[in-house]
Amino acid sequence: MGPASMIVLIMAAVTFSVIAILVSRTVLKATWNPQKGEPYECGIPTRGQTWIQFNVGYYLFALIFLIFDVELIFLYPWAVAVQQVGWIALVEIVIFFFILFIGFLYAHKKGALKWV
């Protein structure tokens, strides 16, 4: 395994992507509908301008949720290896949760978790 395998992998990915796009364009009939150009609003017709400015708090809330959600992914390998590693794994996960808790307290103190 060397650079040649990486080149073959990239070429295969590009080839399969191009083939999938070409097949979808040849098989499917392209239709245009005015509803396709509208922003998605849960089936409710929009009123007024659709390009409005949202509060940045929504994005902060979503990013904090994403960060904590991704951190939970790291618990799976820990749960698999905890019996083999022993007490060291327990100490590491306590430190990990402590760091997460400090981040949670910081976000709470800054008001990023308040729903506007």
C-alpha positions as CSV (number, residue, x, y, z in Angstrom):
1,M,0.0,0.0,0.0
2,G,1.4,3.3,-1.0
3,P,0.6,6.3,-3.1
4,A,-0.7,4.1,-5.9
5,S,-3.5,2.8,-3.8
6,M,-4.5,6.3,-2.9
7,I,-4.5,7.4,-6.5
8,V,-6.7,4.4,-7.4
9,L,-9.1,5.2,-4.6
10,I,-9.4,8.9,-5.7
11,M,-9.9,7.8,-9.3
12,A,-12.6,5.3,-8.3
13,A,-14.4,7.9,-6.2
14,V,-14.4,10.5,-9.0
15,T,-15.5,7.8,-11.6
16,F,-18.4,6.5,-9.5
17,S,-19.5,10.1,-8.8
18,V,-19.5,11.1,-12.5
19,I,-21.3,7.9,-13.5
20,A,-24.0,8.5,-10.8
21,I,-24.5,12.0,-12.0
22,L,-24.7,11.0,-15.7
23,V,-27.1,8.2,-15.0
24,S,-29.4,10.4,-13.0
25,R,-29.4,13.1,-15.7
26,T,-30.2,10.6,-18.5
27,V,-32.8,8.6,-16.7
28,L,-34.7,11.3,-14.9
29,K,-36.8,13.8,-16.7
30,A,-35.8,17.4,-15.7
31,T,-38.9,19.4,-14.8
32,W,-39.0,22.9,-13.3
33,N,-41.7,23.9,-10.9
34,P,-42.1,27.3,-9.2
35,Q,-42.5,25.6,-5.9
36,K,-38.9,24.2,-6.2
37,G,-37.5,27.7,-6.2
38,E,-39.3,28.7,-2.9
39,P,-37.6,28.4,0.4
40,Y,-38.8,25.4,2.5
41,E,-41.3,26.5,5.2
42,C,-43.0,23.3,6.2
43,G,-45.6,23.6,3.5
44,I,-46.8,27.0,4.7
45,P,-46.7,29.7,2.0
46,T,-44.2,32.4,2.9
47,R,-45.3,36.0,3.6
48,G,-43.1,38.9,3.1
49,Q,-39.4,38.7,2.5
50,T,-37.8,35.3,2.8
51,W,-34.3,36.7,3.2
52,I,-34.4,37.9,6.8
53,Q,-31.7,38.0,9.4
54,F,-31.8,35.4,12.1
55,N,-30.5,35.9,15.6
56,V,-26.9,34.5,15.9
57,G,-28.0,32.8,19.1
58,Y,-29.7,30.0,17.1
59,Y,-26.4,29.3,15.4
60,L,-24.4,29.3,18.6
61,F,-26.9,26.9,20.2
62,A,-26.7,24.6,17.2
63,L,-22.9,24.7,17.2
64,I,-22.7,23.9,21.0
65,F,-25.1,21.0,20.5
66,L,-23.0,19.7,17.6
67,I,-19.8,19.9,19.7
68,F,-21.3,18.0,22.6
69,D,-22.9,15.5,20.3
70,V,-19.6,14.8,18.5
71,E,-17.9,14.4,21.9
72,L,-20.3,11.6,22.8
73,I,-19.0,9.7,19.8
74,F,-15.7,9.3,21.7
75,L,-17.6,7.3,24.4
76,Y,-18.1,4.3,22.2
77,P,-14.4,3.3,21.8
78,W,-14.0,3.9,25.5
79,A,-16.9,1.6,26.4
80,V,-15.4,-1.1,24.2
81,A,-11.9,-0.9,25.7
82,V,-12.8,-0.1,29.3
83,Q,-12.4,-3.7,30.5
84,Q,-9.1,-4.2,28.9
85,V,-7.6,-0.9,30.0
86,G,-8.9,-0.9,33.6
87,W,-8.6,2.0,36.0
88,I,-6.6,4.1,33.5
89,A,-9.7,4.3,31.3
90,L,-11.9,5.4,34.2
91,V,-9.5,8.2,35.1
92,E,-9.3,9.3,31.5
93,I,-13.1,9.4,31.1
94,V,-13.5,11.4,34.3
95,I,-10.9,13.9,33.0
96,F,-12.8,14.0,29.7
97,F,-16.1,14.6,31.4
98,F,-14.5,17.3,33.5
99,I,-13.3,19.2,30.4
100,L,-16.7,18.9,28.9
101,F,-18.3,20.2,32.0
102,I,-16.0,23.2,32.1
103,G,-17.0,23.9,28.5
104,F,-20.6,23.6,29.4
105,L,-20.2,26.0,32.3
106,Y,-18.4,28.5,30.1
107,A,-21.2,28.4,27.5
108,H,-23.8,28.8,30.2
109,K,-21.9,31.7,31.8
110,K,-21.6,33.5,28.4
111,G,-25.4,33.0,27.8
112,A,-25.0,30.8,24.7
113,L,-27.5,28.3,26.0
114,K,-30.3,30.8,26.5
115,W,-33.1,30.4,23.9
116,V,-34.0,33.8,22.7
